[in-house]
Amino acid sequence: MENIQIMSNNKKSKWVGKELGFHKINFGLADGYQEMSELPYLLEKGFLDENKWIKSIIDGPKFLILGTKSSGKTAIGAKIKQISETSNDLKVRFYFLSNCNFNRMFLEF
């Protein structure tokens, strides 16, 4: 099979019902942070946010992104970081648990 049919619950999407060859699809890198650094156009042009999570996080009271492994948490953060680069009102900083010094954190309490 050389082509795929684009399907979505969002009937307004310009891609619904179109066929696209697999050779034209860039499935990206291992995580959103790496894509943000190495292939920013994928987040710019290819990020699909049908549930409006980005707007909810930027404009609403939400501030923490939780999810299972490979659910897109880092991609959401990377997209928000990308948006912040052209905004004076939005500042984004990535914190990774693997870089946290938990011993120091517990000693401070």
Secondary structure as UniProt FT lines:
FT   STRAND          3..5
FT   TURN            11..12
FT   TURN            14..17
FT   STRAND          19..21
FT   HELIX           22..24
FT   HELIX           32..38
FT   HELIX           40..46
FT   TURN            50..51
FT   HELIX           53..59
FT   TURN            69..70
FT   HELIX           73..84
FT   TURN            85..86
FT   HELIX           97..99
FT   HELIX           102..107
//
